[in-house]
Amino acid sequence: MALPKINLPAELSDTLKQGHPWVYRNTLRGAPNLPAGSWVRVRCGGYSAFGLWEREGPIAVRIYSQRTVPDRAWVRERVRLAWELRSPIRAGQTDAYRWIYGEGDGLPAIVVDLYGDYAVVHRYAESTEVILPWLIEALAEQTELRGIIERRSEEDSGIKVLRGEPPPRDLIVREHGLQFYANLFVGQKTGLFLDHRENRHFVEGWSNDLRVLNCFSYTGGFSLYAARGGAGIVTSCDIAAPATAAARENFTLNGYDAGAHEFLSEDVFDLLERYGQQNRRFDLIILDPPSFARAKKSRFAAGRAYTRLNRLALQCLEPGGVLATASCTSQVSPQMFQEAIAEAGGQAGRRLLILHEAGQPIDHPVAAGFPEGRYLKFMLLRAFENV
């Protein structure tokens, strides 16, 4: 049976040939009346590919293959290749990582995170329902799992068991010799912020004997690495009280005295404003805020928010201190993020030197022709007084 055809303007050909996996609805020459999850054939000049149709939202088609209509064997091969790509991670001390990173692994709108013996599926499009059974089967065939579950959104307070058994609520995973509780039922992401794994490890080496402030600390990942790195005292702040409580538990889990450190539940902007007025200073400040821009139209407002946040932090940083700062939105480019940080330095009267930059780890690969897949920016800077 012939597939419905989606004909696109010729000027999109180069972008599609470079591997961009999205066809935006506003580029269509008329919208076909198809149910979500219908396979369609996309044509654009000499370009041809197969994708899944989406009834609603700005993305009308997600491209899966330029060669064939995906089937069970095709999905199995994508899962296998993604598994092999992560082999260096499994050779280390980590059993929690992103197994499938959507478009980067050729499975658009699908994320699979592995926590020990449990795989957590998160889908961003209704159309992916058509390949979900093949995905579950492929995951189970690739490695022995106790359970495969699905989290549909961060707002949901539960999970759907797709195969096997549900995870325990006190599941513990390992990361570079540390242990973390991973609640796969509630909270942000699928349980932990796996993308900062190597950045947390890097910050550990800069923490010895320092006063550390970790802002947007969530369950204390950066804080715990700083403590292991020899920090004198670590102050962790997150607006969510359950996250702060979880950070305390992670300290105790790893044998650290939570009472020797500070755990605060309040707005980070308010905290930094107050510390600045009180002239309270730190030697190392970590900023890992949530996304300030989920849409392209918000990117300039996000840039201003990054500037304000980093300016407030710099006002609480000892001269010569270290700022570890991050952005997790694809709407703000690395150049735009650096410009926001530079502006913050100017406003705070600090001369900033970039000592280290990082993006996403290998379990979050980005297709060269898909800049939207690159969202994480991380910088470590030394902040001096102007001379």
PyMOL commands that set and color helices and strands:
alter all, ss='L'
color gray80, all
select helices_A, chain A and resi 10-17+25-27+72-85+87-90+102-105+126-142+194-204+221-228+241-253+258-260+268-278+296-314+334-348+371-373
alter helices_A, ss='H'
color red, helices_A
select strands_A, chain A and resi 5-7+22-24+39-44+47-53+59-65+96-101+110-115+118-123+147-150+160-164+172-175+178-181+211-215+233-237+262-264+282-287+317-327+350-358+377-385
alter strands_A, ss='S'
color yellow, strands_A
deselect
rebuild
show_as cartoon
